[in-house]
């Protein structure tokens, strides 16, 4: 049997919801993320983007116990959505949970050590690529990478970021603290500077640069350090991006920009994705004033 698919009309536009463009939300999950999964779905359900245009793809990476816990939450979400379908709107288009183990063979006490991060980030990149290739369908116009342990973001976030009409865009991810103090979380969203580019000429070609560590000063300008008073319409070009919340026009991934599991221009995983996208001519931006909040943790953002 033959199939002929015309993808010329598969667009990602600034009027996405009005045009019925479908959104794929992707999230890898490990055992320590299950406790946030209820909140994850609460935040997705309350967004102004129509639920019936949202597909959710979850990837369990570390074992049957995590898979069982995720399935219990997903079953409860689907039961709840079907109960209030008539009064509160449609359920998600689909929720698919994939089970594929990517074991990090690193002792827990060393998982945040600088020297272990290239291997850990390489495994995360492989997991993201597996999830992307498994879940992306021919009808998805947008892909959103969303951390399971985000605890707050605006209900209008998808519409707001889509309105910027760029290929890749990220909000500014801070840490949610009990004292409500401004505290940076995702330091993987950044711009290169003259200093950082000059520095890269003299380091080993295989050396991976990473933000958020005291071991090395990269000299880059981080999104979390940029002024936040210029409003949500003020976007800035970025070179590297994190994956706490990253909205991507699907054609960017389809045309080959994924998450390198190897060193690319001294980066790996999501930050290397930003560099690959830029190298391919895609636009990569962040919005310093658009703040979202991650659960308070001691670990670095991946």
Long-range contacts (C-beta under 8 A, 24 or more apart in sequence): 5-138, 7-138, 10-138, 10-139, 10-141, 10-250, 10-251, 11-141, 12-141, 12-142, 12-162, 12-249, 12-250, 12-251, 13-141, 13-162, 13-165, 14-162, 14-163, 14-164, 14-165, 16-49, 16-141, 16-142, 16-158, 16-159, 16-162, 17-48, 17-49, 17-50, 17-53, 17-158, 17-159, 17-162, 20-53, 21-53, 21-141, 21-142, 22-53, 22-54, 22-55, 22-93, 22-137, 22-139, 22-140, 22-141, 22-142, 23-49, 23-53, 23-54, 23-55, 23-140, 23-141, 23-142, 23-143, 23-144, 23-158, 24-54, 24-55, 24-56, 24-57, 24-135, 24-136, 24-137, 24-140, 24-142, 24-143, 24-144, 24-250, 25-54, 25-55, 25-56, 25-57, 25-144, 25-146, 26-57, 26-59, 26-128, 26-131, 26-132, 26-135, 26-143, 26-144, 26-145, 26-146, 27-56, 27-57, 27-58, 27-59, 27-145, 27-146, 27-147, 27-148, 28-58, 28-59, 28-61, 28-124, 28-127, 28-128, 28-131, 29-58, 29-59, 29-60, 29-61, 29-66, 29-70, 29-148, 30-60, 30-61, 30-62, 30-66, 31-62, 31-63, 31-65, 31-66, 31-69, 33-148, 33-149, 34-66, 34-69, 34-70, 34-73, 36-148, 36-149, 36-150, 36-151, 36-295, 37-69, 37-70, 37-73, 37-148, 38-73, 39-150, 39-151, 40-146, 40-148, 40-149, 40-150, 41-73, 41-77, 43-150, 43-152, 43-153, 44-92, 44-146, 45-77, 45-81, 46-155, 47-155, 47-156, 47-157, 47-158, 48-155, 48-156, 48-158, 48-159, 49-158, 49-159, 50-89, 50-90, 51-81, 51-89, 51-90, 51-91, 51-92, 51-93, 52-89, 52-90, 52-91, 52-92, 52-93, 53-93, 54-92, 54-93, 55-92, 55-93, 55-94, 55-95, 55-96, 55-135, 55-137, 55-140, 56-92, 56-94, 56-95, 56-96, 57-96, 57-98, 57-131, 57-134, 57-135, 58-95, 58-96, 58-97, 58-98, 59-97, 59-98, 59-99, 59-100, 59-127, 59-130, 59-131, 59-134, 60-97, 60-98, 60-99, 60-100, 61-100, 61-101, 61-102, 61-127, 62-101, 62-102, 62-103, 63-101, 67-97, 67-99, 70-97, 71-97, 96-135, 98-130, 98-131, 98-134, 98-135, 100-127, 100-130, 102-126, 102-127, 102-130, 111-299, 112-298, 112-299, 112-300, 114-210, 114-213, 114-215, 114-216, 117-208, 117-210, 117-213, 117-300, 118-208, 118-263, 118-268, 120-302, 121-208, 121-210, 121-268, 121-269, 121-302, 122-261, 122-262, 122-268, 122-269, 123-261, 124-259, 124-269, 124-302, 125-259, 125-260, 125-261, 125-268, 125-269, 125-270, 125-272, 126-261, 128-243, 128-258, 128-259, 128-269, 128-270, 129-258, 129-259, 129-261, 132-253, 132-258, 132-259, 136-250, 136-253, 136-254, 140-250, 141-249, 141-250, 142-247, 142-248, 142-249, 142-250, 143-247, 143-248, 143-249, 143-250, 143-253, 144-245, 144-246, 144-247, 144-248, 145-243, 145-245, 145-246, 145-248, 145-270, 146-244, 146-245, 147-243, 147-244, 147-245, 147-294, 149-294, 149-295, 149-297, 150-244, 150-245, 150-292, 150-293, 150-294, 150-295, 151-176, 151-293, 151-294, 151-295, 152-176, 152-292, 152-293, 153-245, 153-292, 153-293, 154-290, 154-292, 157-245, 157-290, 157-292, 158-247, 160-232, 160-290, 161-247, 161-287, 161-290, 162-247, 164-235, 164-285, 164-287, 166-235, 166-283, 166-284, 166-285, 167-248, 167-249, 167-252, 167-277, 167-282, 167-283, 167-284, 168-241, 168-246, 168-247, 168-248, 168-249, 168-252, 168-274, 168-277, 168-282, 168-283, 168-284, 168-285, 169-235, 169-246, 169-247, 169-284, 169-285, 169-286, 169-287, 170-223, 170-238, 170-241, 170-242, 170-244, 170-245, 170-246, 170-247, 170-285, 170-286, 170-287, 171-245, 171-286, 171-287, 171-290, 171-291, 171-292, 172-223, 172-224, 172-226, 172-228, 172-286, 172-287, 172-288, 172-289, 172-290, 172-291, 172-292, 173-224, 173-242, 173-244, 173-245, 173-291, 173-292, 173-293, 173-294, 173-301, 174-224, 174-291, 174-292, 174-293, 174-294, 175-293, 175-294, 175-295, 175-296, 175-297, 176-293, 176-294, 176-295, 176-296, 177-296, 178-296, 184-222, 184-224, 184-225, 185-224, 185-244, 185-293, 185-294, 185-301, 186-223, 186-224, 186-242, 186-244, 186-294, 186-301, 187-211, 187-212, 187-222, 187-224, 187-242, 187-300, 187-301, 188-212, 188-240, 188-241, 188-242, 188-243, 188-270, 188-271, 188-301, 189-222, 189-223, 189-224, 189-238, 189-240, 189-241, 189-242, 189-286, 190-218, 190-220, 190-221, 190-222, 190-223, 190-238, 190-239, 190-240, 190-271, 191-220, 191-221, 191-236, 191-237, 191-238, 191-239, 192-220, 192-239, 193-219, 193-220, 193-221, 195-219, 196-220, 200-265, 200-266, 203-266, 205-263, 205-266, 206-263, 207-263, 207-266, 208-263, 208-266, 208-267, 208-268, 209-266, 209-267, 210-271, 212-300, 212-301, 213-300, 223-286, 223-288, 226-288, 227-288, 228-288, 228-289, 228-291, 229-289, 230-288, 230-289, 231-289, 232-287, 232-289, 232-290, 234-287, 234-288, 234-289, 235-285, 235-286, 235-287, 236-285, 236-286, 236-287, 236-288, 237-283, 237-284, 237-285, 238-274, 238-284, 238-285, 238-286, 239-274, 239-275, 239-278, 239-284, 240-267, 240-270, 240-271, 240-272, 240-274, 240-275, 241-270, 241-271, 241-273, 241-274, 241-284, 241-286, 242-270, 242-271, 242-301, 242-302, 243-269, 243-270, 243-302, 244-292, 244-294, 244-301, 245-292, 246-270, 252-277, 252-280, 252-282, 255-280, 256-280, 257-282, 269-302, 270-302
